Amino acid sequence: MRVIIGIDEVGGAATPRKGGRASPTPYVIGIDEVGRGPLAGPVVLAAVAIPVSWRPREGGGRGSLRDSKRLTAIQRELWSGYLTAHHKVVFATAKIYPRAIDRLNIARAANKAARRALRKVLASLGGDAELAGVYLDGGLYLQQLRAPRARASFHSETVRFAAKVAVTAHTVVKGDERIVAVKIASILAKAQRDRIMANEAKRFPGYGFERHKGYATKSHYAALAKLGPTPIHRLTFL
């Protein structure tokens, strides 16, 4: 796998090789998480690889491509269906469940899932792929167990995945608002987690997981007071 270093604009065209033969299409990878703060359910990470020059088509009821928090539930599902079916989108997800979150803490759990999702995407791309960049939304790191002391809007780290594969990843504050691949990752992670919590609502009726998705709402606390925690609650969050 070739990693292109020094690209200063995501979305540039591939550079032709000598002799007029175009180089392989470089990919940019975006990684984002959903479910860092809830009282229950997993944290879900998505890693998404897209060609640097590709942009998804907006419209069709989906609205504009944006961070998942700024889309309606219907728009997220429409975007998720469109993106997961698109031949130019390579993606993988990873989940860490409450017992592991309680053992590791949420920051370590999210970073572990980010690394796992990235490893899956790199395997799908194959060894000949060229990477124009790997970007994580702010707060996520592939290797570090905690954020840098000097909290910056941009942080880089190099992680080795195999003998010949070393990836330089960049953590970007508000990356889900600034980088297309990270926006897509946020949508895929959110759509998957919402579906997980809707299914958990059937397993554990009375908690309202289908509504609040495990977050700390008044109705969720009321259900906990009445029914007690379930196996999918994060005990360190209660």
C-alpha positions in Angstrom: 0.0 0.0 0.0 1.4 3.4 -1.0 0.6 6.3 1.3 0.8 9.8 -0.3 2.3 12.3 2.1 1.9 16.1 1.9 -1.4 16.5 0.1 -2.9 19.8 1.3 -6.3 19.6 -0.3 -8.6 16.7 -0.1 -10.3 16.1 -3.5 -7.4 16.7 -5.8 -7.1 14.7 -9.0 -4.7 11.8 -9.4 -1.3 12.7 -10.7 -0.3 11.0 -14.0 2.8 8.8 -13.9 5.7 9.3 -16.2 4.9 8.1 -19.7 1.3 9.4 -19.5 -0.1 6.4 -17.6 -2.5 7.6 -14.8 -1.7 6.5 -11.3 -4.2 4.5 -9.3 -7.0 6.5 -7.8 -6.0 7.7 -4.3 -8.5 7.1 -1.5 -9.2 9.3 1.5 -10.5 7.5 4.6 -12.7 9.1 7.2 -13.5 7.7 10.6 -16.2 8.8 13.1 -18.0 7.4 16.1 -21.6 7.5 17.5 -22.6 6.6 21.0 -19.8 8.0 23.2 -22.2 9.5 25.8 -25.3 7.2 26.2 -26.0 5.3 29.3 -26.7 2.1 27.3 -25.8 0.4 24.1 -22.5 0.1 22.1 -20.2 2.8 20.8 -20.2 2.3 17.0 -17.4 3.4 14.7 -17.4 3.6 10.9 -14.4 3.9 8.6 -15.1 5.0 5.0 -12.8 5.1 2.0 -13.8 7.1 -1.1 -11.8 8.3 -4.1 -10.4 11.8 -3.3 -12.2 13.4 -6.3 -15.6 11.7 -5.7 -18.6 13.5 -4.1 -21.9 11.8 -3.4 -25.0 13.2 -5.2 -27.2 15.3 -3.0 -31.0 15.5 -3.2 -33.4 12.7 -3.7 -35.0 13.4 -0.4 -31.7 13.0 1.4 -30.9 16.7 1.6 -27.3 18.0 1.8 -24.5 15.7 2.9 -23.7 16.8 6.5 -22.8 15.5 9.9 -25.4 12.9 11.0 -26.6 15.0 13.9 -27.9 17.6 11.5 -30.0 15.1 9.5 -33.4 13.8 10.3 -33.8 10.1 10.9 -35.4 9.6 7.5 -32.6 11.5 5.8 -30.0 9.4 7.6 -31.6 6.2 6.5 -31.8 7.5 2.9 -28.2 8.5 2.9 -27.2 5.2 4.5 -28.9 3.2 1.8 -27.4 5.3 -1.0 -23.9 5.2 0.4 -23.7 1.6 1.4 -24.9 0.6 -2.1 -22.5 2.8 -4.0 -19.7 1.1 -5.7 -17.2 3.9 -4.9 -17.8 3.7 -1.1 -15.7 1.2 0.8 -16.7 1.0 4.5 -16.5 -1.0 7.6 -18.0 -0.7 11.1 -16.8 -1.8 14.5 -18.7 -1.9 17.8 -17.6 -2.0 21.4 -20.3 -3.2 23.9 -21.0 -2.0 27.4 -19.0 -4.6 29.4 -15.9 -3.7 27.4 -16.7 0.1 27.7 -16.9 -0.3 31.5 -13.6 -2.2 31.6 -11.7 0.0 29.2 -13.4 3.4 29.6 -15.2 5.1 26.7 -12.2 6.9 25.2 -10.1 3.7 25.0 -13.1 1.7 23.7 -13.8 4.2 20.9 -10.1 4.3 19.9 -9.9 0.6 19.8 -13.0 0.4 17.6 -11.6 3.1 15.3 -8.4 1.0 14.8 -10.5 -2.1 14.2 -12.7 -0.4 11.6 -9.7 1.1 9.8 -8.0 -2.3 9.6 -11.1 -3.8 7.9 -11.2 -1.0 5.3 -7.5 -1.3 4.6 -8.0 -5.0 4.0 -10.9 -4.3 1.6 -8.8 -1.8 -0.4 -5.9 -4.2 -0.8 -2.2 -3.7 -0.7 -2.0 -1.7 -4.0 -4.3 1.1 -2.8 -2.9 4.6 -2.5 -4.1 6.7 0.5 -4.3 10.5 0.2 -5.1 10.7 3.9 -6.8 9.2 6.9 -8.9 11.6 9.0 -10.6 11.0 12.3 -13.2 13.3 13.9 -12.0 15.2 16.9 -11.6 13.1 20.1 -10.7 9.9 18.2 -7.1 8.6 18.0 -5.8 5.3 16.6 -3.0 4.8 19.1 -3.1 7.2 22.0 -5.1 6.3 25.1 -5.9 9.9 25.8 -6.0 13.2 24.0 -2.8 15.3 23.7 -2.3 17.6 26.6 -2.2 20.6 24.4 -5.6 20.3 22.8 -5.1 21.3 19.1 -7.6 21.4 16.2 -5.3 19.0 14.2 -3.2 16.1 15.5 -1.2 13.5 13.6 0.0 10.1 14.5 1.6 7.2 12.6 0.4 3.7 13.2 1.8 0.5 11.7 -0.7 -2.2 10.7 1.7 -4.6 9.1 5.3 -4.9 8.2 4.9 -2.7 5.1 1.8 -0.7 6.0 2.3 2.4 8.2 -0.6 4.9 8.2 -0.4 8.5 9.2 -3.8 9.5 10.6 -5.0 13.0 11.4 -7.5 13.9 14.1 -9.4 17.0 13.1 -11.8 18.9 15.4 -15.2 19.1 13.7 -14.0 16.8 11.0 -17.6 15.6 10.6 -18.4 19.1 9.3 -15.3 19.7 7.2 -14.3 16.4 5.5 -16.6 14.5 3.2 -15.4 11.0 4.2 -15.8 11.8 7.9 -19.3 13.1 7.2 -20.2 9.8 5.5 -18.7 7.8 8.4 -20.8 9.7 10.9 -24.0 8.9 8.9 -23.2 5.2 8.6 -22.3 4.9 12.3 -25.4 6.7 13.4 -27.7 4.7 11.2 -26.3 1.4 12.3 -26.4 2.4 16.0 -30.0 3.6 15.8 -31.0 0.2 14.3 -29.2 -1.6 17.0 -31.0 0.4 19.7 -34.4 -0.2 18.0 -33.7 -3.9 18.2 -32.7 -3.6 21.9 -36.0 -1.9 22.6 -37.7 -5.2 21.6 -35.5 -7.2 23.9 -35.9 -4.8 26.8 -39.4 -3.2 26.6 -40.2 -0.3 28.9 -37.0 1.6 28.6 -37.8 3.6 25.4 -34.5 2.7 23.6 -36.3 3.2 20.3 -36.8 6.9 21.2 -33.8 8.1 23.2 -31.3 5.5 21.8 -29.8 5.0 25.3 -29.0 8.6 26.0 -29.6 10.2 29.4 -33.1 11.5 29.1 -35.7 12.0 31.9 -37.7 9.1 30.6 -34.7 6.9 30.6 -33.8 7.7 34.2 -37.4 7.1 35.2 -37.3 3.6 33.5 -34.0 2.8 35.3 -35.5 3.8 38.6 -38.5 1.6 38.0 -37.0 -1.4 36.2 -33.3 -1.3 37.1 -30.4 -1.6 34.6 -30.3 -4.1 31.8 -27.2 -6.1 30.5 -26.8 -3.4 27.8 -26.4 -0.5 30.4 -22.9 0.9 31.0 -22.7 0.6 34.8 -19.8 3.1 35.0 -22.2 5.7 33.5 -25.0 5.3 36.0 
